Structures are given as structure tokens and as C-alpha cells.
Amino acid sequence: MKILVFFLVSFFLITQFSLAQAQRPKNKPNNQQANNQQAKEKQELVETQTEIASLLERLVHDEEDISRTINQIKTDLRLRELRWRTLERSAGIVDEPFIFYPIKVELFGTYERLTDMLLSLAALNYLVIIDGLEVKRAKQPAPLVSVEAEFSILLYSLNEKGRAQLQNPSGENTSVQLEAAKKSLALLNSRFDEKVACWSVLRRLGKLFPKSLETVLTNVSIDARQIKISGVSRSAETIKKLTDEISQTQIFTEVNLGQNGPNFTLGALVDVPQAYQEWLKGIDTSDQNVIARDPFTTIYTIEQLTQGSNASANYPDLEKRIEEYLQLVNLPNTKRLDRSNPYLVSELALAGLYFTPTTQGALFKTPNQKELFVASGAKCYNGRFAAIQQGRALFDETIIDTNGKIQVSQISKSIDSANCSLIAPLLGKETPLSAQLEKEAKAKLPNWVMTLKTNNIELQSLLLLLHELSDYQFSFILDQTVPPLCVSINRERVPFDEFILAILHSVNLTFVSEDGVFRIMPFEQALDANSLALATSLESPPPDSKFGGKYFQAELLTLSITEVELGEVLKFFTSKYGVKFAYTPLAKQTKITASIKELAWPQALQAILRANRLGALIENERTLILSRADLSQAQSSGKTK
């Protein structure tokens, strides 16, 4: 009996022990899984909070940040030559948990520069969103004005309470805190998604817009992701194709087209998150030059597009004609073509007439906002500039009728004053020093007489004409202080030097002669004449045979440039003469307008630097482009010769 009891008790204990052992492995994985999940959530919470903190740093903190950002916006506008009528900041508006400060902007400029500015705003250190953008065709188009734009820049911020709320999510456990952090991150991301929406729309529209000048935009508005595009086109097929191409992009949805004769309206929604993702990936952020053309410019009036005009019915588009012209010009051993060659008679607006002892000609303005001068007898695409008679330009225009018969008719053009962005003459008056330097410069000009009659022509175009008419004796450079100006003049049989003075004095400018180049400048800048611009380092001098050395022989240079960045000019010097330059980004962006004939290239460089308050320090391995003050300091400290 005792043996039986012993076996029963042993069996019971063994069974309980086995059950306990069987349960242990099952409980251990469950506990481990829970621990792993908790650790994963904690790690995800840390990563989410880190991302939130990074985004919060992109929101303005205080009044100093706001003022600094507004000043940066103004600087960017100036660099892109966008002029504003209004740039006003309003009081902050609460948009829980944010506060944003609206900055109302009204500006005018070109479509391309406006688009570039929107990209610059998207790349600011702080979060800004463009709201209520409306772009209209300029009432008075000009070389640097094709659009007028109105919009608000929303500068986002947070108070301390809102910042703490987003940065430190509350909750009874990690899971709840993580969920709150994800909602905060999603809220922040939704705002950051919006910062490139307007740029993406204008950029993509500019790239897709047809090259034909028979289609033009009159209005683009973007408000709360709704896009409305209005314009005029002679071709319904062109607009249908544009609509199809817009529909195929990933950033536009619900695209619809409405047409009423030549007038059209395109509506769509912008996929803001998709636009932001494409921007982050670098899609479509290449050089702005890939925009085919300014969609707001055309060679026609709106009335011509809506009522019909057969001026170019039998001819290729202007862009195609210019492309063919450039191909011919670049062919080797090709006879020089007239500048008017790619233009139709109807596309040339008379802006001025000139007469010299050996030639007579005219200045014309073109639909693509160029100004050109040609001698009488010059050919154009469908005719010839035949003669000047009684203050008018006479053209022989060739027309092919519907039966293929060639007809020639005579067209008379009088001087027109359209298409020049006139800026008021500079303030200032002649000084004794400017008068003396002007007298010395005047003595170096040709003394033959000429007749010139112009109305509202760009100063730089007129100077280029005088450079050519002087048999290239009048090599010039514009001082950096000279803004875009327009000139009207009517003089008969006046000596060339008096002509120069009449033109310059009409806008309160003068000129000085500096080493073979005439610098055009305001009167008060005469103090800057013949200032230091080139110096050679004594600490690291170049070899005698190299640039800056005493035996260096410079090649002659002929150069004619308009509004070209100094960085590009220096690249040209490097490629042609093997001289390496180092310069600051600010110096690189300096714009140069000059026309120089057969001058030693260091003298040309010196003229360019003088006109822009810069200098060059020539060293052994490179040439440093410095500010005038830095170069003068190096000279005064005995480091240069």
C-alpha cells in the first residue's frame, strides 16, 4: 500500500513539473515580443521628434528673423531686376498651432525672373508659402517687363506653447506619444509641401508652353490649389495639345479646357505633395533657360490675335526664322548677313534715322524686344529697306498671293516710340573736374558730321550704333552706376563729338577717356576716373613672360557685350589667354555692357574692372578679383607694384 501511494505522489509531481516546463517557453517569446515592440516604438518616437525638431528650426523664431528674411527677399528681388510697387508686412494671423505673417507683394518683371524668384523663396532658410498668386500680362510690355504679379508671402512661425506642443507629444505611454508625434509631423509636412507649389506650376507651364508667338497668356492665378490659366490663340489645335501635355504631368489633376473662339481658359488642381516630392528629388530644377519662351509675350497685339492678321500667314514663326539666320551666320566663309534678315517688313518698327558722310540707315525695334540698326539697302525676310525719304523709312515688301503670284508693294514707316522702358534721367550736374575730363575725351573722337533722329531708343543700342559709325574709334563701357535709359534726339549735321555730348547730357551723363576706352558715367563719378584697377603682387609675382610680368606681350581683343555677367567674361579670358581668375559670387554676377575694338586685352580688363569698382591683383598662379578698397589697401601696405 505504501508503495502504491509513493508511485501516485511521484506521478503527480512529475506531471506538474512537466506542465510548468511546457508553459515556460510559451510565455518567454510573448514577453520578448512585447519588449521588442516597445523598443521599436521608442526608437521611432526619437526619430520622429528629431525630424520635427529639424522642421521647427525652419520656422522664424523672433522679430529679428522676420526682418532678416524680408531684407533677403528684397535683395533677391533686386538681383533679379524685379521691381515692386508694394512690399508690405501685416500683423501675424493665428493658424493653430502656427502664426504666419503675410507680406503683400505687387511687382513687375519677366515671367522667367518671376519663376526664378519663386524658386529662391522656396529655398529660403525659413518656411514661406506663396498665397493667392495672380500673374497678368503687363499693360505696357518692355524689355524687362512682361508680367505684373500680385501675391502674399506667408512667413510661418510658432509661439513657445505651440513649439512645445509639437516638439513634446503628450500621452500615457510610448504608443500614444508616437501617434501624437506622427500627427505633428504630418501637420508640419503639409505646410512644407506647399512652399514649391506656385513655382512648380509656373515652371512646368513655361516649359510646356508652345513656341509659336500666335499663342499668348493673359492671366494665371493659383489659389488654394486651384489653377486658372487664361489666354488667346489663333490655333485651337495648339491649345488642345497644351491641355493634353498638362494632363500627362503628375503635378496637375482634373484638367479642363474651355474655349470661346481664340480665347481659352484652362483649369486644374495642383497635386501639392507630388510637386514637393519632385522638387526634393531634383526633378525639373535645372537651368531656367529651358523655358521655351515667355508665355506672356507676342509680336502681335491681342486685337490682332482675336480679330485675325495675315501678316505672317505664309511665313515660318519668328523663332524659326532667327534659328535659320543664326545657322547661316555661323557657316564658315559666309558673306555677312544684314541684321534685319530674319524679320518681316511688318515686324520692324522705325525708332530712328542716321546720316553720315558715307552712309545712311535706320534703327528698328523688333517684336522680340531687340533694337537693331541697319544701312539702307539691307534685306529683310520678305523685302528690303530701300531708302530714307522725308524722315521716313521706305520698304519694298514682297507678298505671294493665294495664286502663287509675286507682288511687290512699297511700305512707308514713320518713327514710333513704343517698347522702351523709359527711366527718368539721372540727377546731377556738371562739375569742373567732369568738364575738364570730358574736354580731354572729346578731343580723341572723330570730327566728321552726322545727322541723327531717334525717339525713345535704349542708350546702349545708340552707343553701339555710334561705335560702329565711328569706324570703331569710339570704344566704350558703361559704368555700373548707369541704369537702363532711353534717349530721344533730333540733330542735323552736327560734329560727332557734339553728338556724343548731346546724347549723354540729355540724361545727365558724361564720359572720360581711360587707356583707349571711353567710360560712360554720371557727372559725380568723374572723381573715379583713371583709378587703380590692376596691380602685381610683390609677395608672389608672376614670371616676366606671363600676364603682369615686364616682358608680357598681350594680344589684341575685340569685344561687344550687353548685360553679360563678369564671371562669363573672365571665363572667356581664361579660355582664350590661359589666365586663371578667382572672384567672389557677388563680383561674378556683375553685369557688363561694353563695345571695344582691337585693344590689348589687359586694357579691356582694366576698363571693365574700373567701371565696376573692382580691381585685379596679379599673382604667380592666379589673378584675384578684389574690391577697389582691398586693392588700394594692398598697394598702400607695399604688397603690390
C-alpha positions as CSV (number, residue, x, y, z in Angstrom):
1,M,0.0,0.0,0.0
2,K,2.8,2.4,0.9
3,I,4.5,1.6,-2.4
4,L,1.3,2.4,-4.3
5,V,0.9,5.8,-2.5
6,F,4.6,6.6,-3.3
7,F,4.1,5.9,-7.0
8,L,0.9,8.1,-7.2
9,V,2.5,11.0,-5.4
10,S,5.6,10.8,-7.7
11,F,3.4,10.6,-10.8
12,F,1.5,13.8,-9.7
13,L,4.7,15.8,-9.0
14,I,6.3,14.7,-12.3
15,T,3.2,15.7,-14.2
16,Q,3.0,19.2,-12.6
17,F,6.7,19.8,-13.3
18,S,6.3,18.8,-17.0
19,L,3.3,21.2,-17.3
20,A,5.3,24.0,-15.8
21,Q,8.2,23.4,-18.1
22,A,5.9,23.3,-21.1
23,Q,4.4,26.7,-20.2
24,R,7.7,28.5,-19.7
25,P,8.9,28.6,-23.4
26,K,5.4,29.9,-24.4
27,N,5.5,32.9,-22.0
28,K,9.1,33.9,-22.8
29,P,8.5,34.7,-26.5
30,N,5.4,36.8,-25.7
31,N,7.3,38.9,-23.2
32,Q,10.3,39.3,-25.6
33,Q,7.9,40.3,-28.4
34,A,6.3,43.0,-26.2
35,N,9.7,44.3,-25.2
36,N,10.9,44.5,-28.9
37,Q,7.7,46.3,-29.9
38,Q,8.2,48.9,-27.1
39,A,11.9,49.4,-28.0
40,K,10.9,49.9,-31.7
41,E,8.2,52.5,-30.8
42,K,10.7,54.4,-28.6
43,Q,13.2,54.5,-31.4
44,E,10.6,55.6,-33.9
45,L,9.4,58.3,-31.5
46,V,13.0,59.6,-31.1
47,E,13.4,59.7,-34.9
48,T,10.1,61.4,-35.4
49,Q,10.9,64.0,-32.7
50,T,14.3,64.6,-34.4
51,E,12.6,65.2,-37.7
52,I,10.1,67.5,-36.1
53,A,12.9,69.5,-34.4
54,S,14.6,69.9,-37.8
55,L,11.5,71.3,-39.3
56,L,10.8,73.6,-36.4
57,E,14.2,75.2,-36.9
58,R,12.9,76.3,-40.3
59,L,10.2,78.5,-38.7
60,V,11.1,82.0,-37.7
61,H,11.8,82.5,-34.0
62,D,11.6,86.2,-33.4
63,E,11.3,89.7,-34.9
64,E,15.0,89.7,-35.9
65,D,14.4,86.5,-38.0
66,I,11.4,88.2,-39.7
67,S,13.3,91.4,-40.5
68,R,16.3,89.5,-41.8
69,T,14.1,87.3,-44.1
70,I,12.2,90.4,-45.5
71,N,15.6,92.1,-46.3
72,Q,16.8,88.9,-48.0
73,I,13.6,88.8,-50.1
74,K,14.2,92.5,-51.2
75,T,17.8,91.6,-52.1
76,D,16.7,88.7,-54.2
77,L,14.1,90.9,-56.0
78,R,16.8,93.5,-56.8
79,L,19.3,90.8,-58.1
80,R,16.6,89.6,-60.5
81,E,15.7,93.1,-61.5
82,L,12.1,92.6,-60.3
83,R,10.6,95.9,-59.3
84,W,8.0,96.1,-56.6
85,R,5.2,98.6,-56.2
86,T,4.1,97.1,-52.9
87,L,6.0,95.1,-50.3
88,E,4.1,95.4,-47.0
89,R,4.1,93.2,-44.0
90,S,0.9,92.8,-42.0
91,A,0.2,91.7,-38.4
92,G,0.5,88.0,-37.6
93,I,-2.5,85.7,-38.1
94,V,-3.2,82.7,-36.0
95,D,-3.5,79.4,-37.8
96,E,-3.4,76.9,-34.9
97,P,-0.8,75.9,-33.8
98,F,1.0,78.3,-36.2
99,I,1.3,82.1,-36.6
100,F,2.0,83.4,-40.1
101,Y,3.0,86.9,-41.1
102,P,1.6,87.9,-44.5
103,I,3.8,90.1,-46.8
104,K,1.8,91.6,-49.6
105,V,3.8,91.9,-52.8
106,E,3.0,93.7,-56.1
107,L,5.8,93.6,-58.7
108,F,6.5,93.6,-62.4
109,G,9.3,92.0,-64.4
110,T,9.6,89.0,-66.8
111,Y,7.9,85.6,-66.4
112,E,11.3,83.8,-66.3
113,R,12.7,86.1,-63.5
114,L,9.4,85.8,-61.5
115,T,9.6,82.0,-61.7
116,D,13.3,82.1,-60.6
117,M,12.3,84.3,-57.7
118,L,9.6,81.8,-56.6
119,L,12.3,79.1,-56.6
120,S,14.5,81.3,-54.5
121,L,11.7,81.8,-51.9
122,A,11.2,78.1,-51.7
123,A,14.9,77.6,-50.9
124,L,14.9,80.2,-48.1
125,N,16.1,79.1,-44.6
126,Y,12.7,79.7,-43.2
127,L,9.3,78.3,-44.3
128,V,7.4,80.7,-46.6
129,I,4.3,79.9,-48.6
130,I,3.1,81.8,-51.6
131,D,-0.6,82.5,-51.4
132,G,-3.1,84.0,-53.8
133,L,-0.7,84.3,-56.8
134,E,-2.1,86.2,-59.8
135,V,0.1,86.9,-62.8
136,K,-1.2,89.3,-65.5
137,R,0.2,90.4,-68.9
138,A,1.9,93.8,-68.4
139,K,-0.2,96.8,-69.5
140,Q,2.9,98.3,-71.1
141,P,5.3,95.5,-72.1
142,A,9.0,96.4,-72.2
143,P,12.4,94.6,-72.5
144,L,12.4,93.7,-68.8
145,V,8.7,93.8,-68.1
146,S,6.3,91.2,-69.5
147,V,4.1,90.5,-66.4
148,E,2.6,92.1,-63.4
149,A,2.2,89.9,-60.3
150,E,0.3,90.1,-57.0
151,F,0.7,87.6,-54.2
152,S,1.2,87.2,-50.5
153,I,4.3,85.7,-48.9
154,L,3.2,83.8,-45.7
155,L,6.1,83.7,-43.3
156,Y,5.5,80.9,-40.7
157,S,6.3,81.0,-37.0
158,L,5.3,79.4,-33.7
159,N,4.9,80.7,-30.2
160,E,6.6,78.8,-27.4
161,K,3.4,77.0,-26.4
162,G,2.9,75.7,-30.0
163,R,6.5,74.8,-30.4
164,A,6.5,72.8,-27.2
165,Q,3.2,71.1,-28.2
166,L,4.7,69.9,-31.5
167,Q,8.1,69.0,-30.1
168,N,7.0,67.2,-27.0
169,P,3.9,65.0,-27.6
170,S,1.9,64.0,-24.6
171,G,0.5,60.6,-23.8
172,E,0.2,57.9,-21.1
173,N,2.6,55.6,-22.9
174,T,5.0,55.4,-25.8
175,S,2.4,54.3,-28.3
176,V,0.1,57.3,-27.6
177,Q,3.1,59.7,-27.7
178,L,4.3,58.2,-31.1
179,E,0.8,58.6,-32.6
180,A,0.7,62.3,-31.4
181,A,4.2,62.9,-32.8
182,K,3.2,61.4,-36.2
183,K,0.2,63.8,-36.4
184,S,2.5,66.8,-35.5
185,L,5.0,65.7,-38.3
186,A,2.2,65.3,-40.8
187,L,0.9,68.8,-39.9
188,L,4.4,70.3,-40.5
189,N,4.9,68.4,-43.7
190,S,1.6,69.6,-45.1
191,R,2.9,73.2,-44.7
192,F,6.3,72.4,-46.2
193,D,4.7,70.7,-49.1
194,E,3.1,74.0,-50.1
195,K,6.3,76.0,-50.4
196,V,7.1,75.0,-54.0
197,A,3.6,74.7,-55.5
198,C,3.4,78.1,-57.3
199,W,7.0,77.7,-58.6
200,S,6.2,74.2,-59.9
201,V,3.1,75.4,-61.7
202,L,4.8,78.4,-63.5
203,R,7.9,76.4,-64.2
204,R,6.0,73.4,-65.8
205,L,3.7,75.7,-67.7
206,G,6.7,77.7,-69.1
207,K,8.4,74.5,-70.3
208,L,5.2,73.1,-71.9
209,F,4.0,76.4,-73.5
210,P,4.2,76.4,-77.3
211,K,6.9,78.4,-79.0
212,S,4.5,79.9,-81.5
213,L,4.0,83.6,-80.8
214,E,0.4,83.2,-82.1
215,T,-0.5,81.9,-78.6
216,V,-0.1,84.1,-75.5
217,L,-1.2,84.1,-71.9
218,T,-3.1,87.0,-70.3
219,N,-3.6,85.7,-66.8
220,V,-2.5,82.9,-64.4
221,S,-4.0,82.6,-61.0
222,I,-3.2,80.0,-58.2
223,D,-5.4,80.0,-55.1
224,A,-6.0,77.1,-52.7
225,R,-4.6,74.5,-55.1
226,Q,-7.0,75.8,-57.8
227,I,-5.2,76.9,-61.1
228,K,-6.8,79.1,-63.7
229,I,-4.9,79.9,-66.9
230,S,-6.4,82.3,-69.5
231,G,-5.0,83.4,-72.9
232,V,-5.5,83.9,-76.6
233,S,-4.5,81.7,-79.5
234,R,-5.2,81.5,-83.2
235,S,-4.8,77.8,-83.2
236,A,-7.3,75.6,-81.4
237,E,-5.0,72.5,-82.0
238,T,-2.1,74.2,-80.2
239,I,-4.3,74.7,-77.1
240,K,-5.6,71.2,-77.3
241,K,-2.0,69.9,-77.4
242,L,-1.0,72.1,-74.5
243,T,-4.0,70.7,-72.5
244,D,-3.0,67.1,-73.3
245,E,0.6,67.8,-72.2
246,I,-0.5,69.4,-68.9
247,S,-2.8,66.4,-68.2
248,Q,0.1,64.0,-68.7
249,T,2.2,65.6,-65.9
250,Q,1.9,64.2,-62.4
251,I,1.5,67.5,-60.6
252,F,-1.8,68.5,-62.4
253,T,-5.1,66.8,-61.9
254,E,-8.7,67.4,-63.1
255,V,-7.5,69.4,-66.1
256,N,-10.3,71.0,-68.1
257,L,-10.4,73.3,-71.1
258,G,-12.9,76.0,-72.1
259,Q,-12.7,77.7,-75.5
260,N,-14.6,80.6,-77.0
261,G,-13.1,81.4,-80.4
262,P,-9.5,82.4,-79.9
263,N,-10.0,82.9,-76.1
264,F,-9.2,79.9,-73.9
265,T,-9.3,79.0,-70.2
266,L,-7.6,76.1,-68.6
267,G,-8.5,74.9,-65.1
268,A,-6.7,72.3,-63.0
269,L,-5.8,71.3,-59.5
270,V,-2.2,71.1,-58.4
271,D,-1.1,67.9,-56.5
272,V,0.9,69.8,-53.9
273,P,2.6,66.8,-52.2
274,Q,3.7,65.4,-55.6
275,A,5.1,68.8,-56.6
276,Y,7.1,68.9,-53.4
277,Q,8.4,65.3,-53.8
278,E,9.6,66.1,-57.4
279,W,11.4,69.2,-56.1
280,L,13.1,67.1,-53.3
281,K,14.3,64.6,-55.9
282,G,15.7,67.4,-58.1
283,I,13.1,66.8,-60.9
284,D,12.7,69.9,-63.1
285,T,15.1,72.1,-61.1
286,S,17.5,72.5,-64.0
287,D,18.6,75.8,-65.6
288,Q,15.7,78.3,-66.2
289,N,16.8,78.7,-69.8
290,V,14.9,75.5,-70.7
291,I,11.7,77.6,-70.6
292,A,10.9,77.8,-74.3
293,R,9.8,81.4,-74.2
294,D,8.0,84.0,-72.1
295,P,4.3,82.9,-72.4
296,F,3.1,86.4,-71.9
297,T,4.9,88.0,-74.8
298,T,4.0,88.0,-78.5
299,I,4.7,90.1,-81.6
300,Y,1.0,90.7,-82.1
301,T,-1.5,92.8,-80.3
302,I,-4.3,91.0,-78.5
303,E,-6.6,92.6,-81.1
304,Q,-4.6,91.1,-84.0
305,L,-4.8,87.6,-82.4
306,T,-8.6,87.9,-81.7
307,Q,-9.6,89.6,-84.9
308,G,-7.0,87.9,-87.2
309,S,-4.0,89.2,-89.0
310,N,-2.4,87.6,-92.1
311,A,1.0,89.4,-91.6
312,S,2.8,86.1,-91.2
313,A,0.4,83.6,-92.8
314,N,2.8,82.4,-95.4
315,Y,6.0,82.5,-93.3
316,P,7.6,80.4,-90.6
317,D,7.4,81.6,-87.0
318,L,9.9,84.3,-85.9
319,E,11.8,81.8,-83.7
320,K,12.3,79.5,-86.7
321,R,13.5,82.4,-88.9
322,I,16.0,83.5,-86.3
323,E,17.3,80.0,-85.9
324,E,17.8,79.7,-89.7
325,Y,19.5,83.1,-89.7
326,L,22.0,82.1,-86.9
327,Q,22.8,78.8,-88.8
328,L,23.7,80.8,-91.9
329,V,25.7,83.4,-89.9
330,N,27.8,80.6,-88.3
331,L,28.7,78.9,-91.5
332,P,32.4,79.4,-92.5
333,N,33.2,81.9,-95.3
334,T,29.6,83.2,-95.3
335,K,29.0,86.7,-96.5
336,R,27.8,88.9,-93.7
337,L,24.0,88.9,-93.5
338,D,22.0,92.0,-92.6
339,R,20.8,92.2,-89.0
340,S,17.2,92.7,-90.4
341,N,17.4,89.4,-92.4
342,P,15.1,87.2,-90.2
343,Y,12.4,89.9,-89.8
344,L,9.3,90.6,-91.8
345,V,8.7,94.2,-93.0
346,S,5.6,94.3,-90.7
347,E,7.7,93.3,-87.7
348,L,10.2,96.3,-87.9
349,A,9.1,99.4,-86.1
350,L,11.1,102.5,-87.0
351,A,12.8,104.1,-84.0
352,G,15.4,106.4,-85.5
353,L,17.3,107.6,-88.6
354,Y,21.0,108.4,-89.1
355,F,23.2,110.0,-91.8
356,T,27.0,110.2,-92.0
357,P,29.2,111.4,-94.9
358,T,29.4,107.8,-96.2
359,T,26.2,106.0,-95.2
360,Q,22.6,106.4,-94.1
361,G,20.4,104.0,-92.2
362,A,17.8,103.4,-89.5
363,L,17.2,102.0,-86.1
364,F,14.4,99.5,-85.7
365,K,12.7,97.8,-82.8
366,T,11.6,94.2,-83.2
367,P,8.8,92.0,-81.7
368,N,11.3,90.0,-79.6
369,Q,12.3,93.2,-77.9
370,K,15.6,93.8,-79.7
371,E,16.9,97.1,-81.2
372,L,19.0,96.9,-84.3
373,F,20.5,99.4,-86.8
374,V,21.0,98.7,-90.5
375,A,22.1,100.7,-93.5
376,S,19.6,101.5,-96.3
377,G,19.5,98.7,-98.8
378,A,19.5,96.0,-96.1
379,K,17.4,92.9,-96.8
380,C,14.7,91.5,-94.5
381,Y,12.8,88.2,-94.7
382,N,10.1,89.4,-97.2
383,G,11.6,92.6,-98.6
384,R,14.2,95.3,-98.5
385,F,14.9,98.5,-96.6
386,A,15.0,100.6,-99.8
387,A,15.7,104.2,-98.8
388,I,15.0,107.1,-96.5
389,Q,12.8,109.9,-97.7
390,Q,11.4,112.9,-95.9
391,G,12.1,111.4,-92.4
392,R,10.5,108.0,-93.3
393,A,11.9,104.6,-94.0
394,L,10.8,103.1,-97.3
395,F,10.5,99.3,-97.8
396,D,9.8,97.2,-100.8
397,E,7.6,94.3,-99.4
398,T,7.3,91.1,-101.4
399,I,4.0,89.2,-101.0
400,I,3.0,85.9,-102.5
401,D,-0.8,85.9,-103.1
402,T,-3.1,82.8,-102.9
403,N,-2.4,82.1,-106.6
404,G,1.3,82.0,-106.1
405,K,1.9,85.3,-107.9
406,I,4.6,87.6,-106.5
407,Q,3.6,91.2,-105.8
408,V,5.9,94.0,-104.6
409,S,4.4,97.0,-102.8
410,Q,6.1,100.0,-101.2
411,I,5.7,100.5,-97.4
412,S,6.4,103.8,-95.6
413,K,7.3,103.8,-91.9
414,S,7.4,106.8,-89.6
415,I,9.2,106.9,-86.3
416,D,7.4,105.0,-83.5
417,S,8.2,105.4,-79.8
418,A,6.8,102.1,-78.4
419,N,8.5,99.4,-76.4
420,C,11.1,101.2,-74.4
421,S,11.1,101.0,-70.6
422,L,11.9,104.7,-70.0
423,I,13.6,105.6,-66.8
424,A,13.9,109.2,-65.7
425,P,17.3,110.8,-66.4
426,L,19.8,110.7,-63.5
427,L,20.0,113.6,-61.1
428,G,23.3,115.5,-61.1
429,K,25.1,118.4,-62.7
430,E,28.4,119.0,-64.4
431,T,31.4,119.6,-62.1
432,P,34.7,121.4,-63.0
433,L,36.5,118.0,-62.9
434,S,33.9,116.3,-65.2
435,A,34.1,119.2,-67.6
436,Q,37.9,119.0,-67.8
437,L,37.9,115.2,-68.3
438,E,35.1,115.5,-70.8
439,K,37.1,118.1,-72.8
440,E,40.1,115.8,-72.9
441,A,38.0,112.8,-74.0
442,K,36.2,114.8,-76.7
443,A,39.5,115.7,-78.4
444,K,40.1,112.0,-79.1
445,L,36.8,111.5,-81.1
446,P,36.4,111.7,-84.9
447,N,35.5,115.2,-86.2
448,W,33.1,114.3,-89.1
449,V,29.5,115.5,-89.0
450,M,26.3,113.4,-88.9
451,T,22.6,113.6,-88.6
452,L,20.6,111.6,-86.1
453,K,16.9,111.5,-85.3
454,T,15.6,108.9,-82.7
455,N,12.6,108.6,-80.4
456,N,12.8,106.7,-77.2
457,I,15.7,104.4,-78.1
458,E,17.8,102.5,-75.5
459,L,21.0,104.3,-74.7
460,Q,23.2,101.2,-75.0
461,S,21.7,100.5,-78.5
462,L,22.5,104.0,-79.6
463,L,26.1,103.8,-78.2
464,L,26.6,100.5,-80.2
465,L,25.5,102.4,-83.3
466,L,27.9,105.2,-82.7
467,H,30.7,102.7,-82.0
468,E,30.2,101.2,-85.5
469,L,29.7,104.6,-87.3
470,S,32.9,105.9,-85.8
471,D,34.8,103.2,-87.5
472,Y,35.3,101.6,-84.1
473,Q,37.2,104.6,-82.7
474,F,34.5,105.1,-80.0
475,S,35.1,102.1,-77.8
476,F,33.0,102.4,-74.7
477,I,32.0,100.8,-71.4
478,L,29.0,101.7,-69.2
479,D,29.8,102.5,-65.6
480,Q,27.9,100.3,-63.1
481,T,26.0,103.3,-61.8
482,V,24.3,103.9,-65.2
483,P,20.8,102.3,-65.2
484,P,18.8,101.3,-68.3
485,L,18.0,104.6,-70.0
486,C,16.1,105.7,-73.1
487,V,17.1,108.7,-75.3
488,S,15.4,110.9,-77.9
489,I,17.4,113.2,-80.1
490,N,17.0,115.2,-83.3
491,R,20.1,116.9,-84.6
492,E,21.2,117.6,-88.2
493,R,24.8,118.0,-89.5
494,V,26.4,118.1,-86.0
495,P,30.1,117.0,-85.3
496,F,30.4,113.5,-83.9
497,D,31.8,114.6,-80.6
498,E,29.0,117.1,-80.1
499,F,26.5,114.3,-80.8
500,I,28.0,112.2,-78.1
501,L,27.8,115.0,-75.6
502,A,24.2,115.9,-76.6
503,I,23.1,112.3,-76.0
504,L,24.9,111.9,-72.7
505,H,23.9,115.3,-71.3
506,S,20.3,114.7,-72.1
507,V,20.3,112.0,-69.4
508,N,22.9,113.8,-67.1
509,L,25.8,111.6,-68.1
510,T,29.4,112.4,-69.1
511,F,32.4,110.4,-70.4
512,V,36.1,110.1,-69.7
513,S,38.9,108.5,-71.8
514,E,40.8,105.7,-69.9
515,D,43.5,103.9,-71.8
516,G,41.7,103.6,-75.1
517,V,38.2,103.2,-73.7
518,F,35.6,105.8,-73.1
519,R,33.7,105.2,-69.8
520,I,30.1,106.5,-69.7
521,M,29.2,107.7,-66.2
522,P,27.2,110.2,-64.1
523,F,28.9,113.6,-63.6
524,E,29.8,113.0,-60.0
525,Q,31.6,109.8,-60.8
526,A,34.4,111.8,-62.6
527,L,36.4,111.6,-59.3
528,D,36.8,107.8,-60.1
529,A,38.5,108.4,-63.4
530,N,41.7,106.6,-64.1
531,S,41.6,104.9,-60.7
532,L,43.8,101.9,-59.8
533,A,42.4,98.6,-61.3
534,L,45.4,96.4,-62.0
535,A,48.4,95.6,-59.6
536,T,51.1,93.0,-59.5
537,S,51.8,91.1,-56.2
538,L,55.3,91.6,-54.8
539,E,54.9,88.6,-52.5
540,S,54.0,86.1,-55.2
541,P,54.9,87.8,-58.5
542,P,54.2,86.2,-61.9
543,P,57.1,85.2,-64.3
544,D,58.4,88.0,-66.5
545,S,56.8,86.4,-69.6
546,K,53.4,85.9,-68.0
547,F,50.5,88.3,-67.5
548,G,51.7,91.0,-65.2
549,G,55.4,90.3,-66.0
550,K,57.6,93.0,-67.5
551,Y,58.1,91.2,-70.8
552,F,54.5,90.1,-71.2
553,Q,53.0,90.7,-74.7
554,A,49.2,90.9,-74.8
555,E,47.0,90.0,-77.7
556,L,44.5,92.5,-79.1
557,L,40.9,92.0,-78.2
558,T,37.6,92.9,-79.9
559,L,34.6,92.6,-77.6
560,S,30.9,93.7,-77.9
561,I,28.7,92.5,-75.0
562,T,25.5,93.7,-73.4
563,E,24.4,92.8,-69.8
564,V,26.9,89.9,-69.6
565,E,28.0,88.7,-66.2
566,L,31.6,89.3,-65.3
567,G,32.0,85.6,-64.4
568,E,31.3,84.8,-68.1
569,V,33.7,87.4,-69.3
570,L,36.5,86.1,-67.1
571,K,35.8,82.5,-68.3
572,F,36.3,83.8,-71.8
573,F,39.6,85.4,-70.9
574,T,40.7,82.1,-69.2
575,S,39.9,80.0,-72.2
576,K,41.5,82.4,-74.7
577,Y,44.5,83.7,-72.8
578,G,45.1,80.9,-70.2
579,V,44.9,83.3,-67.2
580,K,43.2,81.9,-64.1
581,F,40.9,84.2,-62.1
582,A,39.5,83.9,-58.6
583,Y,36.5,86.0,-57.6
584,T,33.6,86.3,-55.2
585,P,30.0,85.3,-56.2
586,L,29.0,89.0,-55.9
587,A,31.7,90.0,-58.4
588,K,30.8,87.1,-60.7
589,Q,27.2,88.4,-61.1
590,T,28.3,92.0,-62.0
591,K,26.7,92.9,-65.4
592,I,29.0,94.3,-68.2
593,T,28.0,96.4,-71.2
594,A,30.9,97.3,-73.5
595,S,32.0,97.6,-77.1
596,I,35.8,97.5,-77.7
597,K,37.8,97.2,-80.9
598,E,41.4,95.9,-81.1
599,L,42.6,96.8,-77.7
600,A,45.2,94.9,-75.6
601,W,43.1,92.5,-73.5
602,P,44.6,93.6,-70.1
603,Q,43.5,97.2,-71.0
604,A,40.0,95.9,-71.7
605,L,40.0,94.0,-68.4
606,Q,41.2,97.2,-66.6
607,A,38.3,99.2,-68.2
608,I,35.8,96.5,-67.1
609,L,37.1,96.5,-63.5
610,R,37.2,100.3,-63.3
611,A,33.6,100.6,-64.4
612,N,32.5,98.3,-61.7
613,R,34.7,99.5,-58.7
614,L,36.8,96.3,-58.8
615,G,40.5,95.6,-59.1
616,A,42.8,92.7,-60.0
617,L,45.8,91.6,-58.0
618,I,48.1,89.6,-60.4
619,E,49.9,86.7,-58.7
620,N,52.1,83.8,-59.9
621,E,49.4,81.2,-60.3
622,R,46.2,83.3,-60.5
623,T,44.7,86.7,-60.6
624,L,42.4,87.8,-57.7
625,I,39.4,90.0,-58.5
626,L,39.1,92.3,-55.4
627,S,37.1,95.2,-54.4
628,R,38.7,98.6,-55.1
629,A,39.2,99.2,-51.4
630,D,41.0,95.9,-50.9
631,L,43.3,96.5,-53.9
632,S,44.1,100.0,-52.6
633,Q,44.9,98.6,-49.2
634,A,47.3,96.1,-50.6
635,Q,49.0,98.9,-52.6
636,S,49.3,101.2,-49.5
637,S,50.8,98.3,-47.5
638,G,53.6,97.9,-50.0
639,K,52.4,94.4,-51.2
640,T,52.0,95.4,-54.9
641,K,53.7,97.4,-57.6
